[in-house]
Amino acid sequence: MSDLATRRCRPCEGGVPPLTPAQATGLLGQVSPAWVLSEDARAIRREFGFRDFYRTMSFVNALAHLANIEDHHPDLEVGYNYCRVTFTTHAIRGLSENDFVCAAKVDLIPLT
């Protein structure tokens, strides 16, 4: 388990700079290799595939619960057998450590 998964998100209301591309790349190495850094280094994305709608929604519900606990919410695209997850910190228009903390925690959700 990544050290990031043991951390908690800290409130971010803006006023701090987003992570640099080098900082984001360093943290990206601490989450699943399935997470991809956007070209502008302002977001990380991952796509999950499932056998059916029930499993997709079970994952989405677990992710929503995690996001509410951390008070850091991703953008989701959901279909019958997939979920695309994008983390960015909207208040700073880029990435913060919170995005990687949540990605590491999402990595721990069982995929069945």
Biopython code that builds the backbone (N, CA, C, O; Angstrom):
import numpy as np
from Bio.PDB.StructureBuilder import StructureBuilder

atoms = [
    (1, "MET", "N", (0.851, -1.184, 0.000)),
    (1, "MET", "CA", (0.000, 0.000, 0.000)),
    (1, "MET", "C", (0.890, 1.237, 0.000)),
    (1, "MET", "O", (1.882, 1.303, 0.725)),
    (2, "SER", "N", (0.527, 2.198, -0.809)),
    (2, "SER", "CA", (1.249, 3.458, -0.882)),
    (2, "SER", "C", (1.071, 4.251, 0.409)),
    (2, "SER", "O", (0.009, 4.214, 1.031)),
    (3, "ASP", "N", (2.110, 4.962, 0.800)),
    (3, "ASP", "CA", (2.028, 5.869, 1.948)),
    (3, "ASP", "C", (0.921, 6.898, 1.732)),
    (3, "ASP", "O", (0.294, 7.352, 2.689)),
    (4, "LEU", "N", (0.688, 7.256, 0.493)),
    (4, "LEU", "CA", (-0.363, 8.233, 0.193)),
    (4, "LEU", "C", (-1.730, 7.762, 0.686)),
    (4, "LEU", "O", (-2.545, 8.573, 1.125)),
    (5, "ALA", "N", (-1.982, 6.461, 0.616)),
    (5, "ALA", "CA", (-3.285, 5.919, 1.001)),
    (5, "ALA", "C", (-3.547, 6.043, 2.502)),
    (5, "ALA", "O", (-4.690, 5.919, 2.941)),
    (6, "THR", "N", (-2.504, 6.284, 3.289)),
    (6, "THR", "CA", (-2.684, 6.436, 4.733)),
    (6, "THR", "C", (-2.903, 7.893, 5.140)),
    (6, "THR", "O", (-3.225, 8.182, 6.293)),
    (7, "ARG", "N", (-2.727, 8.794, 4.200)),
    (7, "ARG", "CA", (-2.883, 10.229, 4.502)),
    (7, "ARG", "C", (-4.334, 10.654, 4.344)),
    (7, "ARG", "O", (-5.156, 9.926, 3.789)),
    (8, "ARG", "N", (-4.630, 11.850, 4.845)),
    (8, "ARG", "CA", (-5.952, 12.461, 4.703)),
    (8, "ARG", "C", (-5.832, 13.702, 3.845)),
    (8, "ARG", "O", (-4.800, 14.374, 3.850)),
    (9, "CYS", "N", (-6.876, 14.003, 3.117)),
    (9, "CYS", "CA", (-6.897, 15.229, 2.319)),
    (9, "CYS", "C", (-6.979, 16.432, 3.240)),
    (9, "CYS", "O", (-7.640, 16.406, 4.279)),
    (10, "ARG", "N", (-6.289, 17.484, 2.830)),
    (10, "ARG", "CA", (-6.331, 18.741, 3.571)),
    (10, "ARG", "C", (-7.184, 19.740, 2.804)),
    (10, "ARG", "O", (-7.121, 19.780, 1.576)),
    (11, "PRO", "N", (-7.982, 20.548, 3.499)),
    (11, "PRO", "CA", (-8.808, 21.528, 2.792)),
    (11, "PRO", "C", (-7.955, 22.420, 1.893)),
    (11, "PRO", "O", (-6.872, 22.861, 2.278)),
    (12, "CYS", "N", (-8.460, 22.674, 0.702)),
    (12, "CYS", "CA", (-7.760, 23.546, -0.238)),
    (12, "CYS", "C", (-8.771, 24.524, -0.821)),
    (12, "CYS", "O", (-9.623, 24.150, -1.627)),
    (13, "GLU", "N", (-8.666, 25.750, -0.414)),
    (13, "GLU", "CA", (-9.576, 26.794, -0.884)),
    (13, "GLU", "C", (-8.890, 27.716, -1.879)),
    (13, "GLU", "O", (-9.403, 28.794, -2.181)),
    (14, "GLY", "N", (-7.746, 27.309, -2.386)),
    (14, "GLY", "CA", (-7.016, 28.153, -3.325)),
    (14, "GLY", "C", (-5.915, 28.904, -2.603)),
    (14, "GLY", "O", (-5.658, 28.686, -1.419)),
    (15, "GLY", "N", (-5.273, 29.791, -3.340)),
    (15, "GLY", "CA", (-4.207, 30.593, -2.749)),
    (15, "GLY", "C", (-2.870, 29.887, -2.669)),
    (15, "GLY", "O", (-1.904, 30.454, -2.158)),
    (16, "VAL", "N", (-2.794, 28.656, -3.165)),
    (16, "VAL", "CA", (-1.531, 27.928, -3.218)),
    (16, "VAL", "C", (-1.311, 27.492, -4.663)),
    (16, "VAL", "O", (-2.276, 27.247, -5.388)),
    (17, "PRO", "N", (-0.079, 27.393, -5.081)),
    (17, "PRO", "CA", (0.157, 26.985, -6.468)),
    (17, "PRO", "C", (-0.101, 25.491, -6.660)),
    (17, "PRO", "O", (0.071, 24.702, -5.730)),
    (18, "PRO", "N", (-0.515, 25.107, -7.870)),
    (18, "PRO", "CA", (-0.648, 23.677, -8.145)),
    (18, "PRO", "C", (0.730, 23.030, -8.201)),
    (18, "PRO", "O", (1.746, 23.717, -8.307)),
    (19, "LEU", "N", (0.752, 21.714, -8.130)),
    (19, "LEU", "CA", (2.004, 20.985, -8.250)),
    (19, "LEU", "C", (2.635, 21.247, -9.617)),
    (19, "LEU", "O", (1.935, 21.425, -10.614)),
    (20, "THR", "N", (3.937, 21.267, -9.646)),
    (20, "THR", "CA", (4.643, 21.376, -10.919)),
    (20, "THR", "C", (4.546, 20.030, -11.640)),
    (20, "THR", "O", (4.245, 19.016, -11.010)),
    (21, "PRO", "N", (4.795, 20.008, -12.941)),
    (21, "PRO", "CA", (4.800, 18.717, -13.634)),
    (21, "PRO", "C", (5.783, 17.725, -13.019)),
    (21, "PRO", "O", (5.484, 16.533, -12.951)),
    (22, "ALA", "N", (6.937, 18.185, -12.574)),
    (22, "ALA", "CA", (7.918, 17.281, -11.950)),
    (22, "ALA", "C", (7.385, 16.727, -10.632)),
    (22, "ALA", "O", (7.549, 15.539, -10.356)),
    (23, "GLN", "N", (6.752, 17.567, -9.814)),
    (23, "GLN", "CA", (6.178, 17.101, -8.549)),
    (23, "GLN", "C", (5.056, 16.088, -8.816)),
    (23, "GLN", "O", (4.961, 15.064, -8.139)),
    (24, "ALA", "N", (4.213, 16.386, -9.804)),
    (24, "ALA", "CA", (3.108, 15.485, -10.144)),
    (24, "ALA", "C", (3.637, 14.148, -10.637)),
    (24, "ALA", "O", (3.104, 13.099, -10.275)),
    (25, "THR", "N", (4.669, 14.175, -11.450)),
    (25, "THR", "CA", (5.261, 12.934, -11.956)),
    (25, "THR", "C", (5.831, 12.106, -10.811)),
    (25, "THR", "O", (5.708, 10.881, -10.816)),
    (26, "GLY", "N", (6.449, 12.752, -9.835)),
    (26, "GLY", "CA", (6.971, 12.038, -8.670)),
    (26, "GLY", "C", (5.874, 11.351, -7.881)),
    (26, "GLY", "O", (6.035, 10.203, -7.467)),
    (27, "LEU", "N", (4.759, 12.039, -7.668)),
    (27, "LEU", "CA", (3.648, 11.436, -6.927)),
    (27, "LEU", "C", (2.935, 10.372, -7.758)),
    (27, "LEU", "O", (2.389, 9.415, -7.209)),
    (28, "LEU", "N", (2.938, 10.537, -9.070)),
    (28, "LEU", "CA", (2.306, 9.556, -9.942)),
    (28, "LEU", "C", (2.959, 8.184, -9.779)),
    (28, "LEU", "O", (2.300, 7.157, -9.939)),
    (29, "GLY", "N", (4.233, 8.171, -9.464)),
    (29, "GLY", "CA", (4.946, 6.913, -9.238)),
    (29, "GLY", "C", (4.521, 6.189, -7.970)),
    (29, "GLY", "O", (4.932, 5.053, -7.736)),
    (30, "GLN", "N", (3.693, 6.844, -7.144)),
    (30, "GLN", "CA", (3.253, 6.230, -5.889)),
    (30, "GLN", "C", (1.828, 5.682, -5.961)),
    (30, "GLN", "O", (1.302, 5.177, -4.969)),
    (31, "VAL", "N", (1.205, 5.783, -7.138)),
    (31, "VAL", "CA", (-0.141, 5.229, -7.333)),
    (31, "VAL", "C", (-0.064, 4.184, -8.445)),
    (31, "VAL", "O", (0.988, 3.998, -9.056)),
    (32, "SER", "N", (-1.160, 3.515, -8.700)),
    (32, "SER", "CA", (-1.192, 2.496, -9.746)),
    (32, "SER", "C", (-0.703, 3.076, -11.074)),
    (32, "SER", "O", (-1.005, 4.225, -11.397)),
    (33, "PRO", "N", (0.053, 2.285, -11.845)),
    (33, "PRO", "CA", (0.522, 2.765, -13.150)),
    (33, "PRO", "C", (-0.621, 3.024, -14.132)),
    (33, "PRO", "O", (-0.395, 3.582, -15.206)),
    (34, "ALA", "N", (-1.847, 2.626, -13.775)),
    (34, "ALA", "CA", (-2.994, 2.892, -14.643)),
    (34, "ALA", "C", (-3.411, 4.367, -14.622)),
    (34, "ALA", "O", (-4.119, 4.820, -15.522)),
    (35, "TRP", "N", (-2.981, 5.117, -13.605)),
    (35, "TRP", "CA", (-3.264, 6.554, -13.559)),
    (35, "TRP", "C", (-2.360, 7.257, -14.563)),
    (35, "TRP", "O", (-1.169, 6.961, -14.656)),
    (36, "VAL", "N", (-2.939, 8.190, -15.310)),
    (36, "VAL", "CA", (-2.216, 8.896, -16.365)),
    (36, "VAL", "C", (-2.289, 10.394, -16.087)),
    (36, "VAL", "O", (-3.343, 10.931, -15.748)),
    (37, "LEU", "N", (-1.157, 11.047, -16.238)),
    (37, "LEU", "CA", (-1.081, 12.498, -16.077)),
    (37, "LEU", "C", (-1.553, 13.159, -17.369)),
    (37, "LEU", "O", (-1.125, 12.766, -18.454)),
    (38, "SER", "N", (-2.428, 14.156, -17.264)),
    (38, "SER", "CA", (-2.896, 14.866, -18.452)),
    (38, "SER", "C", (-1.732, 15.613, -19.105)),
    (38, "SER", "O", (-0.716, 15.875, -18.462)),
    (39, "GLU", "N", (-1.886, 15.946, -20.365)),
    (39, "GLU", "CA", (-0.817, 16.626, -21.102)),
    (39, "GLU", "C", (-0.400, 17.934, -20.446)),
    (39, "GLU", "O", (0.781, 18.283, -20.454)),
    (40, "ASP", "N", (-1.363, 18.663, -19.874)),
    (40, "ASP", "CA", (-1.041, 19.940, -19.233)),
    (40, "ASP", "C", (-0.655, 19.774, -17.766)),
    (40, "ASP", "O", (-0.420, 20.766, -17.075)),
    (41, "ALA", "N", (-0.588, 18.536, -17.285)),
    (41, "ALA", "CA", (-0.205, 18.202, -15.902)),
    (41, "ALA", "C", (-1.126, 18.840, -14.866)),
    (41, "ALA", "O", (-0.694, 19.156, -13.757)),
    (42, "ARG", "N", (-2.398, 19.029, -15.228)),
    (42, "ARG", "CA", (-3.364, 19.610, -14.293)),
    (42, "ARG", "C", (-4.358, 18.597, -13.743)),
    (42, "ARG", "O", (-5.201, 18.936, -12.912)),
    (43, "ALA", "N", (-4.260, 17.346, -14.209)),
    (43, "ALA", "CA", (-5.211, 16.315, -13.780)),
    (43, "ALA", "C", (-4.570, 14.944, -13.933)),
    (43, "ALA", "O", (-3.612, 14.762, -14.684)),
    (44, "ILE", "N", (-5.127, 13.982, -13.198)),
    (44, "ILE", "CA", (-4.777, 12.578, -13.397)),
    (44, "ILE", "C", (-6.066, 11.830, -13.713)),
    (44, "ILE", "O", (-7.139, 12.155, -13.203)),
    (45, "ARG", "N", (-5.932, 10.816, -14.569)),
    (45, "ARG", "CA", (-7.113, 10.073, -15.016)),
    (45, "ARG", "C", (-6.835, 8.575, -14.991)),
    (45, "ARG", "O", (-5.704, 8.116, -15.153)),
    (46, "ARG", "N", (-7.932, 7.831, -14.777)),
    (46, "ARG", "CA", (-7.849, 6.375, -14.864)),
    (46, "ARG", "C", (-9.198, 5.851, -15.317)),
    (46, "ARG", "O", (-10.245, 6.364, -14.922)),
    (47, "GLU", "N", (-9.158, 4.829, -16.144)),
    (47, "GLU", "CA", (-10.394, 4.179, -16.585)),
    (47, "GLU", "C", (-10.474, 2.787, -15.976)),
    (47, "GLU", "O", (-9.500, 2.034, -15.973)),
    (48, "PHE", "N", (-11.651, 2.463, -15.463)),
    (48, "PHE", "CA", (-11.933, 1.165, -14.878)),
    (48, "PHE", "C", (-12.966, 0.453, -15.741)),
    (48, "PHE", "O", (-13.927, 1.074, -16.194)),
    (49, "GLY", "N", (-12.778, -0.837, -15.971)),
    (49, "GLY", "CA", (-13.732, -1.636, -16.728)),
    (49, "GLY", "C", (-14.355, -2.700, -15.844)),
    (49, "GLY", "O", (-13.704, -3.231, -14.945)),
    (50, "PHE", "N", (-15.635, -3.013, -16.104)),
    (50, "PHE", "CA", (-16.383, -3.968, -15.288)),
    (50, "PHE", "C", (-17.185, -4.903, -16.179)),
    (50, "PHE", "O", (-17.397, -4.630, -17.361)),
    (51, "ARG", "N", (-17.624, -6.002, -15.598)),
    (51, "ARG", "CA", (-18.403, -6.993, -16.355)),
    (51, "ARG", "C", (-19.818, -6.534, -16.644)),
    (51, "ARG", "O", (-20.401, -6.903, -17.664)),
    (52, "ASP", "N", (-20.377, -5.721, -15.737)),
    (52, "ASP", "CA", (-21.781, -5.343, -15.905)),
    (52, "ASP", "C", (-22.082, -4.059, -15.124)),
    (52, "ASP", "O", (-21.236, -3.526, -14.405)),
    (53, "PHE", "N", (-23.303, -3.594, -15.292)),
    (53, "PHE", "CA", (-23.733, -2.341, -14.680)),
    (53, "PHE", "C", (-23.702, -2.406, -13.159)),
    (53, "PHE", "O", (-23.302, -1.442, -12.506)),
    (54, "TYR", "N", (-24.118, -3.527, -12.594)),
    (54, "TYR", "CA", (-24.147, -3.671, -11.139)),
    (54, "TYR", "C", (-22.756, -3.459, -10.546)),
    (54, "TYR", "O", (-22.609, -2.727, -9.567)),
    (55, "ARG", "N", (-21.740, -4.086, -11.124)),
    (55, "ARG", "CA", (-20.374, -3.946, -10.617)),
    (55, "ARG", "C", (-19.851, -2.521, -10.833)),
    (55, "ARG", "O", (-19.131, -1.983, -9.992)),
    (56, "THR", "N", (-20.213, -1.929, -11.949)),
    (56, "THR", "CA", (-19.826, -0.539, -12.195)),
    (56, "THR", "C", (-20.383, 0.366, -11.105)),
    (56, "THR", "O", (-19.659, 1.183, -10.536)),
    (57, "MET", "N", (-21.663, 0.218, -10.820)),
    (57, "MET", "CA", (-22.299, 1.096, -9.835)),
    (57, "MET", "C", (-21.818, 0.799, -8.421)),
    (57, "MET", "O", (-21.758, 1.708, -7.592)),
    (58, "SER", "N", (-21.479, -0.442, -8.130)),
    (58, "SER", "CA", (-20.915, -0.764, -6.814)),
    (58, "SER", "C", (-19.598, -0.027, -6.627)),
    (58, "SER", "O", (-19.338, 0.527, -5.559)),
    (59, "PHE", "N", (-18.769, -0.018, -7.661)),
    (59, "PHE", "CA", (-17.507, 0.717, -7.608)),
    (59, "PHE", "C", (-17.759, 2.210, -7.449)),
    (59, "PHE", "O", (-17.126, 2.858, -6.616)),
    (60, "VAL", "N", (-18.672, 2.761, -8.235)),
    (60, "VAL", "CA", (-18.973, 4.193, -8.173)),
    (60, "VAL", "C", (-19.463, 4.576, -6.778)),
    (60, "VAL", "O", (-19.076, 5.618, -6.250)),
    (61, "ASN", "N", (-20.303, 3.748, -6.185)),
    (61, "ASN", "CA", (-20.796, 4.039, -4.832)),
    (61, "ASN", "C", (-19.669, 4.001, -3.804)),
    (61, "ASN", "O", (-19.626, 4.839, -2.904)),
    (62, "ALA", "N", (-18.758, 3.035, -3.930)),
    (62, "ALA", "CA", (-17.617, 2.979, -3.013)),
    (62, "ALA", "C", (-16.729, 4.208, -3.199)),
    (62, "ALA", "O", (-16.257, 4.792, -2.224)),
    (63, "LEU", "N", (-16.506, 4.596, -4.448)),
    (63, "LEU", "CA", (-15.691, 5.780, -4.726)),
    (63, "LEU", "C", (-16.367, 7.041, -4.176)),
    (63, "LEU", "O", (-15.699, 7.900, -3.600)),
    (64, "ALA", "N", (-17.675, 7.154, -4.348)),
    (64, "ALA", "CA", (-18.404, 8.319, -3.834)),
    (64, "ALA", "C", (-18.295, 8.400, -2.313)),
    (64, "ALA", "O", (-18.138, 9.488, -1.758)),
    (65, "HIS", "N", (-18.377, 7.268, -1.649)),
    (65, "HIS", "CA", (-18.243, 7.244, -0.192)),
    (65, "HIS", "C", (-16.852, 7.730, 0.222)),
    (65, "HIS", "O", (-16.714, 8.557, 1.123)),
    (66, "LEU", "N", (-15.841, 7.211, -0.441)),
    (66, "LEU", "CA", (-14.462, 7.624, -0.161)),
    (66, "LEU", "C", (-14.291, 9.130, -0.395)),
    (66, "LEU", "O", (-13.692, 9.823, 0.428)),
    (67, "ALA", "N", (-14.814, 9.632, -1.512)),
    (67, "ALA", "CA", (-14.688, 11.057, -1.845)),
    (67, "ALA", "C", (-15.368, 11.935, -0.800)),
    (67, "ALA", "O", (-14.853, 12.999, -0.456)),
    (68, "ASN", "N", (-16.502, 11.505, -0.299)),
    (68, "ASN", "CA", (-17.186, 12.289, 0.728)),
    (68, "ASN", "C", (-16.418, 12.281, 2.038)),
    (68, "ASN", "O", (-16.362, 13.303, 2.722)),
    (69, "ILE", "N", (-15.828, 11.155, 2.401)),
    (69, "ILE", "CA", (-15.017, 11.102, 3.622)),
    (69, "ILE", "C", (-13.834, 12.054, 3.505)),
    (69, "ILE", "O", (-13.520, 12.778, 4.449)),
    (70, "GLU", "N", (-13.182, 12.053, 2.357)),
    (70, "GLU", "CA", (-12.006, 12.901, 2.145)),
    (70, "GLU", "C", (-12.378, 14.346, 1.788)),
    (70, "GLU", "O", (-11.524, 15.232, 1.816)),
    (71, "ASP", "N", (-13.636, 14.580, 1.457)),
    (71, "ASP", "CA", (-14.111, 15.898, 1.003)),
    (71, "ASP", "C", (-13.283, 16.389, -0.188)),
    (71, "ASP", "O", (-12.902, 17.557, -0.266)),
    (72, "HIS", "N", (-13.021, 15.466, -1.105)),
    (72, "HIS", "CA", (-12.290, 15.773, -2.343)),
    (72, "HIS", "C", (-12.918, 14.912, -3.432)),
    (72, "HIS", "O", (-12.803, 13.687, -3.408)),
    (73, "HIS", "N", (-13.572, 15.552, -4.372)),
    (73, "HIS", "CA", (-14.467, 14.845, -5.278)),
    (73, "HIS", "C", (-13.951, 14.842, -6.709)),
    (73, "HIS", "O", (-13.596, 15.890, -7.248)),
    (74, "PRO", "N", (-13.909, 13.665, -7.323)),
    (74, "PRO", "CA", (-13.440, 13.560, -8.708)),
    (74, "PRO", "C", (-14.556, 13.870, -9.697)),
    (74, "PRO", "O", (-15.731, 13.946, -9.337)),
    (75, "ASP", "N", (-14.162, 14.044, -10.933)),
    (75, "ASP", "CA", (-15.106, 14.072, -12.038)),
    (75, "ASP", "C", (-15.221, 12.632, -12.525)),
    (75, "ASP", "O", (-14.217, 11.935, -12.672)),
    (76, "LEU", "N", (-16.451, 12.193, -12.774)),
    (76, "LEU", "CA", (-16.693, 10.813, -13.191)),
    (76, "LEU", "C", (-17.444, 10.781, -14.516)),
    (76, "LEU", "O", (-18.328, 11.601, -14.767)),
    (77, "GLU", "N", (-17.079, 9.828, -15.352)),
    (77, "GLU", "CA", (-17.850, 9.468, -16.537)),
    (77, "GLU", "C", (-18.220, 8.011, -16.334)),
    (77, "GLU", "O", (-17.343, 7.162, -16.170)),
    (78, "VAL", "N", (-19.512, 7.716, -16.345)),
    (78, "VAL", "CA", (-19.969, 6.376, -16.009)),
    (78, "VAL", "C", (-20.857, 5.842, -17.121)),
    (78, "VAL", "O", (-21.729, 6.546, -17.630)),
    (79, "GLY", "N", (-20.623, 4.592, -17.489)),
    (79, "GLY", "CA", (-21.460, 3.894, -18.457)),
    (79, "GLY", "C", (-21.754, 2.499, -17.964)),
    (79, "GLY", "O", (-21.435, 2.156, -16.826)),
    (80, "TYR", "N", (-22.360, 1.692, -18.813)),
    (80, "TYR", "CA", (-22.794, 0.351, -18.445)),
    (80, "TYR", "C", (-21.683, -0.453, -17.784)),
    (80, "TYR", "O", (-21.901, -1.067, -16.740)),
    (81, "ASN", "N", (-20.488, -0.456, -18.385)),
    (81, "ASN", "CA", (-19.413, -1.308, -17.863)),
    (81, "ASN", "C", (-18.084, -0.572, -17.717)),
    (81, "ASN", "O", (-17.019, -1.181, -17.822)),
    (82, "TYR", "N", (-18.146, 0.728, -17.476)),
    (82, "TYR", "CA", (-16.907, 1.488, -17.290)),
    (82, "TYR", "C", (-17.138, 2.689, -16.376)),
    (82, "TYR", "O", (-18.260, 3.162, -16.194)),
    (83, "CYS", "N", (-16.042, 3.152, -15.818)),
    (83, "CYS", "CA", (-16.031, 4.401, -15.055)),
    (83, "CYS", "C", (-14.692, 5.078, -15.305)),
    (83, "CYS", "O", (-13.640, 4.490, -15.054)),
    (84, "ARG", "N", (-14.727, 6.302, -15.793)),
    (84, "ARG", "CA", (-13.513, 7.100, -15.971)),
    (84, "ARG", "C", (-13.456, 8.114, -14.831)),
    (84, "ARG", "O", (-14.406, 8.862, -14.596)),
    (85, "VAL", "N", (-12.331, 8.123, -14.135)),
    (85, "VAL", "CA", (-12.156, 8.964, -12.948)),
    (85, "VAL", "C", (-11.084, 10.003, -13.252)),
    (85, "VAL", "O", (-9.998, 9.667, -13.723)),
    (86, "THR", "N", (-11.397, 11.262, -12.980)),
    (86, "THR", "CA", (-10.432, 12.349, -13.156)),
    (86, "THR", "C", (-10.339, 13.119, -11.851)),
    (86, "THR", "O", (-11.342, 13.600, -11.323)),
    (87, "PHE", "N", (-9.121, 13.229, -11.338)),
    (87, "PHE", "CA", (-8.872, 14.048, -10.156)),
    (87, "PHE", "C", (-8.109, 15.298, -10.562)),
    (87, "PHE", "O", (-7.137, 15.234, -11.315)),
    (88, "THR", "N", (-8.560, 16.426, -10.056)),
    (88, "THR", "CA", (-7.882, 17.703, -10.148)),
    (88, "THR", "C", (-8.396, 18.534, -8.977)),
    (88, "THR", "O", (-9.472, 18.259, -8.446)),
    (89, "THR", "N", (-7.646, 19.532, -8.577)),
    (89, "THR", "CA", (-8.102, 20.406, -7.497)),
    (89, "THR", "C", (-8.606, 21.689, -8.138)),
    (89, "THR", "O", (-7.825, 22.560, -8.520)),
    (90, "HIS", "N", (-9.918, 21.789, -8.249)),
    (90, "HIS", "CA", (-10.528, 22.899, -8.984)),
    (90, "HIS", "C", (-10.153, 24.260, -8.416)),
    (90, "HIS", "O", (-9.999, 25.223, -9.167)),
    (91, "ALA", "N", (-10.007, 24.350, -7.100)),
    (91, "ALA", "CA", (-9.720, 25.644, -6.458)),
    (91, "ALA", "C", (-8.375, 26.231, -6.888)),
    (91, "ALA", "O", (-8.173, 27.443, -6.813)),
    (92, "ILE", "N", (-7.458, 25.375, -7.337)),
    (92, "ILE", "CA", (-6.138, 25.880, -7.766)),
    (92, "ILE", "C", (-5.885, 25.615, -9.249)),
    (92, "ILE", "O", (-4.798, 25.876, -9.763)),
    (93, "ARG", "N", (-6.910, 25.091, -9.927)),
    (93, "ARG", "CA", (-6.820, 24.818, -11.371)),
    (93, "ARG", "C", (-5.622, 23.933, -11.728)),
    (93, "ARG", "O", (-4.909, 24.177, -12.701)),
    (94, "GLY", "N", (-5.429, 22.912, -10.915)),
    (94, "GLY", "CA", (-4.326, 21.993, -11.158)),
    (94, "GLY", "C", (-4.306, 20.910, -10.108)),
    (94, "GLY", "O", (-5.286, 20.701, -9.393)),
    (95, "LEU", "N", (-3.199, 20.233, -10.020)),
    (95, "LEU", "CA", (-3.061, 19.114, -9.098)),
    (95, "LEU", "C", (-2.535, 19.540, -7.736)),
    (95, "LEU", "O", (-1.699, 20.436, -7.623)),
    (96, "SER", "N", (-3.042, 18.878, -6.711)),
    (96, "SER", "CA", (-2.520, 19.021, -5.352)),
    (96, "SER", "C", (-2.246, 17.608, -4.834)),
    (96, "SER", "O", (-2.613, 16.623, -5.475)),
    (97, "GLU", "N", (-1.610, 17.521, -3.690)),
    (97, "GLU", "CA", (-1.376, 16.211, -3.089)),
    (97, "GLU", "C", (-2.687, 15.478, -2.848)),
    (97, "GLU", "O", (-2.725, 14.249, -2.907)),
    (98, "ASN", "N", (-3.764, 16.212, -2.579)),
    (98, "ASN", "CA", (-5.067, 15.587, -2.339)),
    (98, "ASN", "C", (-5.482, 14.669, -3.481)),
    (98, "ASN", "O", (-6.071, 13.614, -3.246)),
    (99, "ASP", "N", (-5.179, 15.062, -4.716)),
    (99, "ASP", "CA", (-5.560, 14.244, -5.864)),
    (99, "ASP", "C", (-4.880, 12.883, -5.819)),
    (99, "ASP", "O", (-5.487, 11.867, -6.157)),
    (100, "PHE", "N", (-3.628, 12.867, -5.405)),
    (100, "PHE", "CA", (-2.868, 11.621, -5.336)),
    (100, "PHE", "C", (-3.248, 10.794, -4.115)),
    (100, "PHE", "O", (-3.229, 9.564, -4.170)),
    (101, "VAL", "N", (-3.590, 11.453, -3.021)),
    (101, "VAL", "CA", (-4.089, 10.744, -1.836)),
    (101, "VAL", "C", (-5.356, 9.983, -2.211)),
    (101, "VAL", "O", (-5.499, 8.802, -1.892)),
    (102, "CYS", "N", (-6.266, 10.664, -2.887)),
    (102, "CYS", "CA", (-7.519, 10.006, -3.267)),
    (102, "CYS", "C", (-7.285, 8.922, -4.316)),
    (102, "CYS", "O", (-7.917, 7.867, -4.254)),
    (103, "ALA", "N", (-6.403, 9.155, -5.267)),
    (103, "ALA", "CA", (-6.097, 8.126, -6.263)),
    (103, "ALA", "C", (-5.561, 6.870, -5.589)),
    (103, "ALA", "O", (-5.940, 5.756, -5.948)),
    (104, "ALA", "N", (-4.673, 7.055, -4.606)),
    (104, "ALA", "CA", (-4.122, 5.903, -3.883)),
    (104, "ALA", "C", (-5.219, 5.155, -3.142)),
    (104, "ALA", "O", (-5.184, 3.927, -3.063)),
    (105, "LYS", "N", (-6.185, 5.870, -2.603)),
    (105, "LYS", "CA", (-7.283, 5.219, -1.889)),
    (105, "LYS", "C", (-8.223, 4.523, -2.872)),
    (105, "LYS", "O", (-8.746, 3.451, -2.567)),
    (106, "VAL", "N", (-8.442, 5.106, -4.029)),
    (106, "VAL", "CA", (-9.268, 4.459, -5.055)),
    (106, "VAL", "C", (-8.606, 3.157, -5.494)),
    (106, "VAL", "O", (-9.289, 2.169, -5.762)),
    (107, "ASP", "N", (-7.280, 3.158, -5.567)),
    (107, "ASP", "CA", (-6.545, 1.946, -5.932)),
    (107, "ASP", "C", (-6.851, 0.776, -4.992)),
    (107, "ASP", "O", (-6.678, -0.380, -5.377)),
    (108, "LEU", "N", (-7.295, 1.057, -3.785)),
    (108, "LEU", "CA", (-7.584, 0.009, -2.794)),
    (108, "LEU", "C", (-9.007, -0.537, -2.865)),
    (108, "LEU", "O", (-9.327, -1.522, -2.199)),
    (109, "ILE", "N", (-9.865, 0.097, -3.667)),
    (109, "ILE", "CA", (-11.247, -0.397, -3.802)),
    (109, "ILE", "C", (-11.199, -1.730, -4.560)),
    (109, "ILE", "O", (-10.637, -1.797, -5.653)),
    (110, "PRO", "N", (-11.776, -2.774, -3.994)),
    (110, "PRO", "CA", (-11.764, -4.072, -4.692)),
    (110, "PRO", "C", (-12.528, -3.998, -6.013)),
    (110, "PRO", "O", (-13.634, -3.461, -6.075)),
    (111, "LEU", "N", (-11.931, -4.539, -7.049)),
    (111, "LEU", "CA", (-12.571, -4.588, -8.371)),
    (111, "LEU", "C", (-13.022, -6.022, -8.618)),
    (111, "LEU", "O", (-12.197, -6.917, -8.803)),
    (112, "THR", "N", (-14.331, -6.235, -8.620)),
    (112, "THR", "CA", (-14.830, -7.607, -8.832)),
    (112, "THR", "C", (-15.664, -7.694, -10.060)),
    (112, "THR", "O", (-16.164, -8.769, -10.392)),
]
sb = StructureBuilder()
sb.init_structure("model")
sb.init_model(0)
sb.init_chain("A")
sb.init_seg("    ")
for serial, (resi, resn, name, xyz) in enumerate(atoms, 1):
    if name == "N":
        sb.init_residue(resn, " ", resi, " ")
    sb.init_atom(name, np.array(xyz, "f"), 0.0, 1.0, " ", f" {name:<3s}", serial, name[0])
structure = sb.get_structure()
